């Protein structure tokens, strides 16, 4: 794995999406529910980095989004 962290925290999601911290937690909960339905394990308050960027930005890379 490259040097990037595997998970994004709510603070990072809030900054990337330019939303409030409570809303970032809500987004993470919804995405984690989706991952749980797919049979994945999740961590409260964190979201898989790749899933997040794929979910919100399709196949664009993280560097292209920022």
N, C-alpha and C positions, 0 to 999 in steps of 0.2 A: 504494500500500500504506500502511496506517496505520502508526503509530509503533512497532509491535511488531516484534521481530526475527523473521526467517523461520524460524530453526532454534532448537531447544532443545539445550543441551549436557547431557551425562550428569549433571552436578551438579544442574541444574535438574530433570531427570527424577527423580532420587533424592529431591529435596526434595518435589516434587509428589506422588509416589507413596508417600513415606515408606518408602523401601527403601534398602538399602546401595548404595554407588557401584558395586561390581562387578555387582550385580544390574541396576542401571540400564543399564550397558553391555550386559549380556546382552539386555535388552528392546530396546534400540536396534538391536543386531545383528539380532535377529529381525524387527523392523519394517523395517529396511533391506533384508533379504532379500526380504520381501514386496514392497517397492517396486521392487526390482531385477527381480523376476519380472514386474512390471507394465510394465517397460521404462523405469523412471525411473533417473536417476543419483542416487547417494547419497554422503554424506560420512561417513567413519568417526567414531564418537563424537558424531554429531549426528543429529537427526531433525527432519523438517519439522513445525513447530508445529501446523499445521492437521491433518495426518495423525495426529499423536499424540493430539490432543484428540478427533478423530472416532473414532479407533480405540478409545480407552478410555472415552469418555464419550458416544458417539453424536453427536447434533447439538447438545448443550448447548454454550454459549459458554464460553470460558476463565474469564470473570469469575464465572459461575454455579458453577463447580467449586471455586474457591478459597475 
